Amino acid sequence: MLNFGIIGYGFMGQTHGDTIKKLDYAALLAVCDINKDQLKDVSEDVKTFLRADELLAVKEIDTVIIAVPNHLHLEMVKKAAAAKKNIILEKPAAMNGTEFQEMMTVTEAAGVRFTIHHQRRWDKDYRLIKEVVDSHTLGDIFTIKNSLYGFNGNMHDWHVYPEFGGGMLYDWGVHLLDQMLWMIPGKLKTVYADVRNVINENVDDYFNIQMYFDSGITGQVELGTYFLKDEASWFERHWFVGGNKGSAYVDGFNPLGKIVRTSELLTNVPGKITMTAAGPTRSFGPPPEGRLVTEELPEVHVNHQMFFDHYHEYVAGKEELTVKPEEILRLMKLVDAIRVSAREHRSVDFE
């Protein structure tokens, strides 16, 4: 049985609390938040505290979830490690790579388990694309695009403060980048990034990041909180993978998509000219009937609770840790390189 305590009982802390209540191998013993209003609806069987030190003093707790604002992560990791508690840390893990390296050093010295809550490794849209990539059904892949667009524009709560680790690169960005790094093999050679404050004065709300891997794959991640389209839903989520034996696309978190191939490859550009609204073309006219064929995407069955399922198996000694600290150190160093690239308007060598 895993006995949890949660430090920081805002939106994500409460989400974790709801998840733990559904697990037959775990119990929520205590929660902590400096804002007592966040604790008013906690069930009577769960202890509540206003200070992290008080929660960490509860001997029965073996694992703490740290869900405080980003700039407090290092302080709380140090406190939890000193109390000999295993740690699940909310993302973004740290303010930079140096800070996360310190967390790794502290937790290793204390001999406690340490992982980061990157639950979006279990997003269905992502796992569909990862299954296509891992299966090599598209042959040699040359590009993977990952994009997310919304219309709300403004950031919220502590995310509007850069000193707290606000902005979309630290919010959704670390998820989208982690998905790419966990899927694409080989070293990431160089990165080029455009990071902007479109309508938010102090924090980023748009980025376009190009990543070049020594496996020959170019990865692109783009996010914008102010992409307006009158026929769109409240968000647009897209994946595209291109290979020399076909392509695949996945749209939406509850995804729709296909694998697309050609029934035959051209040996040269056809002699017949097609007239389009943009004028005559031979290379980009509409395909003849039957030229494009589709296949269904593979089936995947995943949900975010699987993060905790795998953590439980790891603690029981039945499998390796899924979200490893060294993977997140690589991710945080990539975020540092992205900041440099965007600030200096140049490509940055990475690995």
Contacts in CASP RR format, 6 or more apart in sequence:
PFRMAT RR
TARGET T0000
AUTHOR 0000-0000-0000
METHOD contacts of the structure
MODEL  1
MLNFGIIGYGFMGQTHGDTIKKLDYAALLAVCDINKDQLKDVSEDVKTFL
RADELLAVKEIDTVIIAVPNHLHLEMVKKAAAAKKNIILEKPAAMNGTEF
QEMMTVTEAAGVRFTIHHQRRWDKDYRLIKEVVDSHTLGDIFTIKNSLYG
FNGNMHDWHVYPEFGGGMLYDWGVHLLDQMLWMIPGKLKTVYADVRNVIN
ENVDDYFNIQMYFDSGITGQVELGTYFLKDEASWFERHWFVGGNKGSAYV
DGFNPLGKIVRTSELLTNVPGKITMTAAGPTRSFGPPPEGRLVTEELPEV
HVNHQMFFDHYHEYVAGKEELTVKPEEILRLMKLVDAIRVSAREHRSVDF
E
1 25 0 8 1.000
1 26 0 8 1.000
1 27 0 8 1.000
2 23 0 8 1.000
2 25 0 8 1.000
2 26 0 8 1.000
2 27 0 8 1.000
2 62 0 8 1.000
2 63 0 8 1.000
2 311 0 8 1.000
2 312 0 8 1.000
2 315 0 8 1.000
3 26 0 8 1.000
3 27 0 8 1.000
3 29 0 8 1.000
3 60 0 8 1.000
3 61 0 8 1.000
3 62 0 8 1.000
3 63 0 8 1.000
4 16 0 8 1.000
4 17 0 8 1.000
4 20 0 8 1.000
4 26 0 8 1.000
4 27 0 8 1.000
4 28 0 8 1.000
4 29 0 8 1.000
4 61 0 8 1.000
4 63 0 8 1.000
4 64 0 8 1.000
4 65 0 8 1.000
5 28 0 8 1.000
5 29 0 8 1.000
5 30 0 8 1.000
5 31 0 8 1.000
5 32 0 8 1.000
5 55 0 8 1.000
5 58 0 8 1.000
5 61 0 8 1.000
5 63 0 8 1.000
5 64 0 8 1.000
5 65 0 8 1.000
6 13 0 8 1.000
6 16 0 8 1.000
6 17 0 8 1.000
6 28 0 8 1.000
6 30 0 8 1.000
6 31 0 8 1.000
6 32 0 8 1.000
6 64 0 8 1.000
6 65 0 8 1.000
6 67 0 8 1.000
7 32 0 8 1.000
7 52 0 8 1.000
7 55 0 8 1.000
7 64 0 8 1.000
7 65 0 8 1.000
7 66 0 8 1.000
7 67 0 8 1.000
7 68 0 8 1.000
7 76 0 8 1.000
7 80 0 8 1.000
8 31 0 8 1.000
8 32 0 8 1.000
8 33 0 8 1.000
8 38 0 8 1.000
8 66 0 8 1.000
8 67 0 8 1.000
8 68 0 8 1.000
9 31 0 8 1.000
9 32 0 8 1.000
9 33 0 8 1.000
9 38 0 8 1.000
9 39 0 8 1.000
9 42 0 8 1.000
9 67 0 8 1.000
10 33 0 8 1.000
10 38 0 8 1.000
10 67 0 8 1.000
12 67 0 8 1.000
12 90 0 8 1.000
13 31 0 8 1.000
13 65 0 8 1.000
13 67 0 8 1.000
13 90 0 8 1.000
14 38 0 8 1.000
16 65 0 8 1.000
16 67 0 8 1.000
16 117 0 8 1.000
17 28 0 8 1.000
17 31 0 8 1.000
19 304 0 8 1.000
19 305 0 8 1.000
19 308 0 8 1.000
20 26 0 8 1.000
20 27 0 8 1.000
20 28 0 8 1.000
20 308 0 8 1.000
21 28 0 8 1.000
22 305 0 8 1.000
23 305 0 8 1.000
23 308 0 8 1.000
23 312 0 8 1.000
25 312 0 8 1.000
26 308 0 8 1.000
26 312 0 8 1.000
28 46 0 8 1.000
29 46 0 8 1.000
29 47 0 8 1.000
29 58 0 8 1.000
29 60 0 8 1.000
29 61 0 8 1.000
30 46 0 8 1.000
30 47 0 8 1.000
30 48 0 8 1.000
30 49 0 8 1.000
30 55 0 8 1.000
30 58 0 8 1.000
30 61 0 8 1.000
31 39 0 8 1.000
31 42 0 8 1.000
31 46 0 8 1.000
31 47 0 8 1.000
31 48 0 8 1.000
31 49 0 8 1.000
31 55 0 8 1.000
32 48 0 8 1.000
32 49 0 8 1.000
32 50 0 8 1.000
32 51 0 8 1.000
32 52 0 8 1.000
32 54 0 8 1.000
32 55 0 8 1.000
33 39 0 8 1.000
33 50 0 8 1.000
34 50 0 8 1.000
34 51 0 8 1.000
36 50 0 8 1.000
39 48 0 8 1.000
39 50 0 8 1.000
42 48 0 8 1.000
47 55 0 8 1.000
47 58 0 8 1.000
49 55 0 8 1.000
52 76 0 8 1.000
52 79 0 8 1.000
53 79 0 8 1.000
55 61 0 8 1.000
55 64 0 8 1.000
56 64 0 8 1.000
56 79 0 8 1.000
56 80 0 8 1.000
56 83 0 8 1.000
56 85 0 8 1.000
57 83 0 8 1.000
61 85 0 8 1.000
62 85 0 8 1.000
62 86 0 8 1.000
63 85 0 8 1.000
63 86 0 8 1.000
63 87 0 8 1.000
63 88 0 8 1.000
63 113 0 8 1.000
63 315 0 8 1.000
64 80 0 8 1.000
64 85 0 8 1.000
64 86 0 8 1.000
64 87 0 8 1.000
64 88 0 8 1.000
65 88 0 8 1.000
65 89 0 8 1.000
65 90 0 8 1.000
65 117 0 8 1.000
66 73 0 8 1.000
66 76 0 8 1.000
66 77 0 8 1.000
66 80 0 8 1.000
66 87 0 8 1.000
66 88 0 8 1.000
66 89 0 8 1.000
66 90 0 8 1.000
67 90 0 8 1.000
68 76 0 8 1.000
68 90 0 8 1.000
69 158 0 8 1.000
69 164 0 8 1.000
69 165 0 8 1.000
70 92 0 8 1.000
70 94 0 8 1.000
70 95 0 8 1.000
70 164 0 8 1.000
70 165 0 8 1.000
70 166 0 8 1.000
70 170 0 8 1.000
71 95 0 8 1.000
71 163 0 8 1.000
71 164 0 8 1.000
71 165 0 8 1.000
73 89 0 8 1.000
73 90 0 8 1.000
73 93 0 8 1.000
73 94 0 8 1.000
73 95 0 8 1.000
73 99 0 8 1.000
73 103 0 8 1.000
74 94 0 8 1.000
74 95 0 8 1.000
74 99 0 8 1.000
74 102 0 8 1.000
74 103 0 8 1.000
77 87 0 8 1.000
77 89 0 8 1.000
77 103 0 8 1.000
77 106 0 8 1.000
77 107 0 8 1.000
77 114 0 8 1.000
78 106 0 8 1.000
80 87 0 8 1.000
80 112 0 8 1.000
81 87 0 8 1.000
81 106 0 8 1.000
81 107 0 8 1.000
81 109 0 8 1.000
81 110 0 8 1.000
81 111 0 8 1.000
81 112 0 8 1.000
81 114 0 8 1.000
82 110 0 8 1.000
84 110 0 8 1.000
84 111 0 8 1.000
84 112 0 8 1.000
85 112 0 8 1.000
86 112 0 8 1.000
86 113 0 8 1.000
86 114 0 8 1.000
86 315 0 8 1.000
87 107 0 8 1.000
87 112 0 8 1.000
87 113 0 8 1.000
87 114 0 8 1.000
87 115 0 8 1.000
88 115 0 8 1.000
88 116 0 8 1.000
88 117 0 8 1.000
88 311 0 8 1.000
89 103 0 8 1.000
89 114 0 8 1.000
89 115 0 8 1.000
89 116 0 8 1.000
89 117 0 8 1.000
90 116 0 8 1.000
90 117 0 8 1.000
91 116 0 8 1.000
91 117 0 8 1.000
91 118 0 8 1.000
91 174 0 8 1.000
91 175 0 8 1.000
92 165 0 8 1.000
92 170 0 8 1.000
92 171 0 8 1.000
92 174 0 8 1.000
92 332 0 8 1.000
92 335 0 8 1.000
93 100 0 8 1.000
93 103 0 8 1.000
93 116 0 8 1.000
93 174 0 8 1.000
93 328 0 8 1.000
93 331 0 8 1.000
93 332 0 8 1.000
94 100 0 8 1.000
94 103 0 8 1.000
94 332 0 8 1.000
95 165 0 8 1.000
96 332 0 8 1.000
96 335 0 8 1.000
96 336 0 8 1.000
97 329 0 8 1.000
97 332 0 8 1.000
97 333 0 8 1.000
97 335 0 8 1.000
97 336 0 8 1.000
99 332 0 8 1.000
100 325 0 8 1.000
100 328 0 8 1.000
100 329 0 8 1.000
100 332 0 8 1.000
101 329 0 8 1.000
103 114 0 8 1.000
103 325 0 8 1.000
104 114 0 8 1.000
104 325 0 8 1.000
104 326 0 8 1.000
104 329 0 8 1.000
107 113 0 8 1.000
107 114 0 8 1.000
107 325 0 8 1.000
108 114 0 8 1.000
113 314 0 8 1.000
113 315 0 8 1.000
113 321 0 8 1.000
114 325 0 8 1.000
115 311 0 8 1.000
115 314 0 8 1.000
115 321 0 8 1.000
115 322 0 8 1.000
115 323 0 8 1.000
115 324 0 8 1.000
115 325 0 8 1.000
116 323 0 8 1.000
116 325 0 8 1.000
116 328 0 8 1.000
117 307 0 8 1.000
117 323 0 8 1.000
118 174 0 8 1.000
118 175 0 8 1.000
118 178 0 8 1.000
118 307 0 8 1.000
118 323 0 8 1.000
118 328 0 8 1.000
119 304 0 8 1.000
119 307 0 8 1.000
120 126 0 8 1.000
120 175 0 8 1.000
120 178 0 8 1.000
120 179 0 8 1.000
120 304 0 8 1.000
121 178 0 8 1.000
121 179 0 8 1.000
121 182 0 8 1.000
121 307 0 8 1.000
121 322 0 8 1.000
121 323 0 8 1.000
122 302 0 8 1.000
122 303 0 8 1.000
122 304 0 8 1.000
122 306 0 8 1.000
122 307 0 8 1.000
123 179 0 8 1.000
123 253 0 8 1.000
123 302 0 8 1.000
124 253 0 8 1.000
124 254 0 8 1.000
124 255 0 8 1.000
124 300 0 8 1.000
124 302 0 8 1.000
125 237 0 8 1.000
125 239 0 8 1.000
125 250 0 8 1.000
125 251 0 8 1.000
125 252 0 8 1.000
125 253 0 8 1.000
125 255 0 8 1.000
126 179 0 8 1.000
126 183 0 8 1.000
126 239 0 8 1.000
127 300 0 8 1.000
127 302 0 8 1.000
128 239 0 8 1.000
128 250 0 8 1.000
128 255 0 8 1.000
128 257 0 8 1.000
128 297 0 8 1.000
128 298 0 8 1.000
128 300 0 8 1.000
129 144 0 8 1.000
129 183 0 8 1.000
129 239 0 8 1.000
129 241 0 8 1.000
129 248 0 8 1.000
129 250 0 8 1.000
130 179 0 8 1.000
130 182 0 8 1.000
130 183 0 8 1.000
131 297 0 8 1.000
131 298 0 8 1.000
131 300 0 8 1.000
132 138 0 8 1.000
132 241 0 8 1.000
132 248 0 8 1.000
132 259 0 8 1.000
132 297 0 8 1.000
132 298 0 8 1.000
133 141 0 8 1.000
133 144 0 8 1.000
133 183 0 8 1.000
133 184 0 8 1.000
133 241 0 8 1.000
134 183 0 8 1.000
135 298 0 8 1.000
137 245 0 8 1.000
137 259 0 8 1.000
138 241 0 8 1.000
138 242 0 8 1.000
138 243 0 8 1.000
138 244 0 8 1.000
138 245 0 8 1.000
138 246 0 8 1.000
138 247 0 8 1.000
138 248 0 8 1.000
138 259 0 8 1.000
139 243 0 8 1.000
139 244 0 8 1.000
139 245 0 8 1.000
139 246 0 8 1.000
140 243 0 8 1.000
140 244 0 8 1.000
140 245 0 8 1.000
141 217 0 8 1.000
141 241 0 8 1.000
141 242 0 8 1.000
141 243 0 8 1.000
142 216 0 8 1.000
142 217 0 8 1.000
142 218 0 8 1.000
142 242 0 8 1.000
142 243 0 8 1.000
142 244 0 8 1.000
143 217 0 8 1.000
143 218 0 8 1.000
143 219 0 8 1.000
143 220 0 8 1.000
143 240 0 8 1.000
143 241 0 8 1.000
143 242 0 8 1.000
143 243 0 8 1.000
144 180 0 8 1.000
144 183 0 8 1.000
144 184 0 8 1.000
144 217 0 8 1.000
144 218 0 8 1.000
144 219 0 8 1.000
144 220 0 8 1.000
144 239 0 8 1.000
144 240 0 8 1.000
144 241 0 8 1.000
144 242 0 8 1.000
145 219 0 8 1.000
145 220 0 8 1.000
145 222 0 8 1.000
145 238 0 8 1.000
145 239 0 8 1.000
145 240 0 8 1.000
145 241 0 8 1.000
146 176 0 8 1.000
146 179 0 8 1.000
146 180 0 8 1.000
146 219 0 8 1.000
146 220 0 8 1.000
146 221 0 8 1.000
146 222 0 8 1.000
146 238 0 8 1.000
146 239 0 8 1.000
147 220 0 8 1.000
147 221 0 8 1.000
147 222 0 8 1.000
147 223 0 8 1.000
147 236 0 8 1.000
147 237 0 8 1.000
147 238 0 8 1.000
147 239 0 8 1.000
148 172 0 8 1.000
148 176 0 8 1.000
148 222 0 8 1.000
148 223 0 8 1.000
148 224 0 8 1.000
148 235 0 8 1.000
148 236 0 8 1.000
148 237 0 8 1.000
148 238 0 8 1.000
149 223 0 8 1.000
149 224 0 8 1.000
149 225 0 8 1.000
149 227 0 8 1.000
149 232 0 8 1.000
149 235 0 8 1.000
149 236 0 8 1.000
149 237 0 8 1.000
150 224 0 8 1.000
150 225 0 8 1.000
150 226 0 8 1.000
150 227 0 8 1.000
150 234 0 8 1.000
150 235 0 8 1.000
150 236 0 8 1.000
151 225 0 8 1.000
151 226 0 8 1.000
151 227 0 8 1.000
151 228 0 8 1.000
151 229 0 8 1.000
151 232 0 8 1.000
151 234 0 8 1.000
151 235 0 8 1.000
152 225 0 8 1.000
152 226 0 8 1.000
153 198 0 8 1.000
153 199 0 8 1.000
153 200 0 8 1.000
153 205 0 8 1.000
153 225 0 8 1.000
153 226 0 8 1.000
154 160 0 8 1.000
154 199 0 8 1.000
154 200 0 8 1.000
154 205 0 8 1.000
154 225 0 8 1.000
155 166 0 8 1.000
155 167 0 8 1.000
155 168 0 8 1.000
155 171 0 8 1.000
155 200 0 8 1.000
155 203 0 8 1.000
155 205 0 8 1.000
155 225 0 8 1.000
158 164 0 8 1.000
158 165 0 8 1.000
158 166 0 8 1.000
159 165 0 8 1.000
159 166 0 8 1.000
159 167 0 8 1.000
159 171 0 8 1.000
159 203 0 8 1.000
160 166 0 8 1.000
160 167 0 8 1.000
160 200 0 8 1.000
160 202 0 8 1.000
160 203 0 8 1.000
161 202 0 8 1.000
161 203 0 8 1.000
162 202 0 8 1.000
162 203 0 8 1.000
166 203 0 8 1.000
167 200 0 8 1.000
167 203 0 8 1.000
167 204 0 8 1.000
167 205 0 8 1.000
168 203 0 8 1.000
168 204 0 8 1.000
168 205 0 8 1.000
168 206 0 8 1.000
168 207 0 8 1.000
168 223 0 8 1.000
168 224 0 8 1.000
168 225 0 8 1.000
169 195 0 8 1.000
169 204 0 8 1.000
169 207 0 8 1.000
169 335 0 8 1.000
169 338 0 8 1.000
169 339 0 8 1.000
170 335 0 8 1.000
172 223 0 8 1.000
173 207 0 8 1.000
173 221 0 8 1.000
173 223 0 8 1.000
174 331 0 8 1.000
174 335 0 8 1.000
176 221 0 8 1.000
176 223 0 8 1.000
177 209 0 8 1.000
177 221 0 8 1.000
177 331 0 8 1.000
177 334 0 8 1.000
177 335 0 8 1.000
178 327 0 8 1.000
178 328 0 8 1.000
178 331 0 8 1.000
180 211 0 8 1.000
180 219 0 8 1.000
180 221 0 8 1.000
181 188 0 8 1.000
181 327 0 8 1.000
181 330 0 8 1.000
181 331 0 8 1.000
181 334 0 8 1.000
182 327 0 8 1.000
184 211 0 8 1.000
184 213 0 8 1.000
184 215 0 8 1.000
184 217 0 8 1.000
184 219 0 8 1.000
185 213 0 8 1.000
185 215 0 8 1.000
186 213 0 8 1.000
186 214 0 8 1.000
186 215 0 8 1.000
187 213 0 8 1.000
187 214 0 8 1.000
187 350 0 8 1.000
187 351 0 8 1.000
188 211 0 8 1.000
188 212 0 8 1.000
188 213 0 8 1.000
188 214 0 8 1.000
188 334 0 8 1.000
188 350 0 8 1.000
188 351 0 8 1.000
189 212 0 8 1.000
189 213 0 8 1.000
189 214 0 8 1.000
189 349 0 8 1.000
189 350 0 8 1.000
189 351 0 8 1.000
190 211 0 8 1.000
190 212 0 8 1.000
190 347 0 8 1.000
190 348 0 8 1.000
190 349 0 8 1.000
190 350 0 8 1.000
191 209 0 8 1.000
191 210 0 8 1.000
191 211 0 8 1.000
191 212 0 8 1.000
191 334 0 8 1.000
191 337 0 8 1.000
191 338 0 8 1.000
191 341 0 8 1.000
191 347 0 8 1.000
191 348 0 8 1.000
191 350 0 8 1.000
192 209 0 8 1.000
192 210 0 8 1.000
192 341 0 8 1.000
192 346 0 8 1.000
192 347 0 8 1.000
192 348 0 8 1.000
193 207 0 8 1.000
193 208 0 8 1.000
193 209 0 8 1.000
193 210 0 8 1.000
193 338 0 8 1.000
193 339 0 8 1.000
193 341 0 8 1.000
193 342 0 8 1.000
194 206 0 8 1.000
194 207 0 8 1.000
194 208 0 8 1.000
194 209 0 8 1.000
194 342 0 8 1.000
195 204 0 8 1.000
195 206 0 8 1.000
195 207 0 8 1.000
195 338 0 8 1.000
195 339 0 8 1.000
195 342 0 8 1.000
196 204 0 8 1.000
196 205 0 8 1.000
196 206 0 8 1.000
196 207 0 8 1.000
197 203 0 8 1.000
197 204 0 8 1.000
197 205 0 8 1.000
197 206 0 8 1.000
198 205 0 8 1.000
198 206 0 8 1.000
198 224 0 8 1.000
198 225 0 8 1.000
198 226 0 8 1.000
199 205 0 8 1.000
199 225 0 8 1.000
199 226 0 8 1.000
200 225 0 8 1.000
205 224 0 8 1.000
205 225 0 8 1.000
205 226 0 8 1.000
206 223 0 8 1.000
206 224 0 8 1.000
206 225 0 8 1.000
206 226 0 8 1.000
207 221 0 8 1.000
207 222 0 8 1.000
207 223 0 8 1.000
207 224 0 8 1.000
207 338 0 8 1.000
207 342 0 8 1.000
208 220 0 8 1.000
208 221 0 8 1.000
208 222 0 8 1.000
209 220 0 8 1.000
209 221 0 8 1.000
209 222 0 8 1.000
209 338 0 8 1.000
210 218 0 8 1.000
210 219 0 8 1.000
210 220 0 8 1.000
211 218 0 8 1.000
211 219 0 8 1.000
211 220 0 8 1.000
211 221 0 8 1.000
212 218 0 8 1.000
212 219 0 8 1.000
213 219 0 8 1.000
227 236 0 8 1.000
229 236 0 8 1.000
235 252 0 8 1.000
235 253 0 8 1.000
236 251 0 8 1.000
236 252 0 8 1.000
237 251 0 8 1.000
237 252 0 8 1.000
237 253 0 8 1.000
237 255 0 8 1.000
238 249 0 8 1.000
238 250 0 8 1.000
238 251 0 8 1.000
238 252 0 8 1.000
239 248 0 8 1.000
239 249 0 8 1.000
239 250 0 8 1.000
239 251 0 8 1.000
240 247 0 8 1.000
240 248 0 8 1.000
240 249 0 8 1.000
241 247 0 8 1.000
241 248 0 8 1.000
241 249 0 8 1.000
242 248 0 8 1.000
245 261 0 8 1.000
246 259 0 8 1.000
246 260 0 8 1.000
246 261 0 8 1.000
246 262 0 8 1.000
247 259 0 8 1.000
247 260 0 8 1.000
247 261 0 8 1.000
248 257 0 8 1.000
248 258 0 8 1.000
248 259 0 8 1.000
248 260 0 8 1.000
248 297 0 8 1.000
249 257 0 8 1.000
249 258 0 8 1.000
249 260 0 8 1.000
250 256 0 8 1.000
250 257 0 8 1.000
250 297 0 8 1.000
251 257 0 8 1.000
255 297 0 8 1.000
257 297 0 8 1.000
258 294 0 8 1.000
258 295 0 8 1.000
258 296 0 8 1.000
258 297 0 8 1.000
259 294 0 8 1.000
259 295 0 8 1.000
259 296 0 8 1.000
259 297 0 8 1.000
260 292 0 8 1.000
260 293 0 8 1.000
260 294 0 8 1.000
260 295 0 8 1.000
261 292 0 8 1.000
261 293 0 8 1.000
261 294 0 8 1.000
261 295 0 8 1.000
262 287 0 8 1.000
262 291 0 8 1.000
262 292 0 8 1.000
262 293 0 8 1.000
263 290 0 8 1.000
263 291 0 8 1.000
263 292 0 8 1.000
263 293 0 8 1.000
264 291 0 8 1.000
269 282 0 8 1.000
269 283 0 8 1.000
270 282 0 8 1.000
271 282 0 8 1.000
272 282 0 8 1.000
273 280 0 8 1.000
273 281 0 8 1.000
273 282 0 8 1.000
274 280 0 8 1.000
274 281 0 8 1.000
274 282 0 8 1.000
274 285 0 8 1.000
274 286 0 8 1.000
276 284 0 8 1.000
276 285 0 8 1.000
276 286 0 8 1.000
307 322 0 8 1.000
307 323 0 8 1.000
310 319 0 8 1.000
310 322 0 8 1.000
311 321 0 8 1.000
311 322 0 8 1.000
313 319 0 8 1.000
314 320 0 8 1.000
314 321 0 8 1.000
314 322 0 8 1.000
333 350 0 8 1.000
334 350 0 8 1.000
337 348 0 8 1.000
337 350 0 8 1.000
338 348 0 8 1.000
340 348 0 8 1.000
341 347 0 8 1.000
341 348 0 8 1.000
END
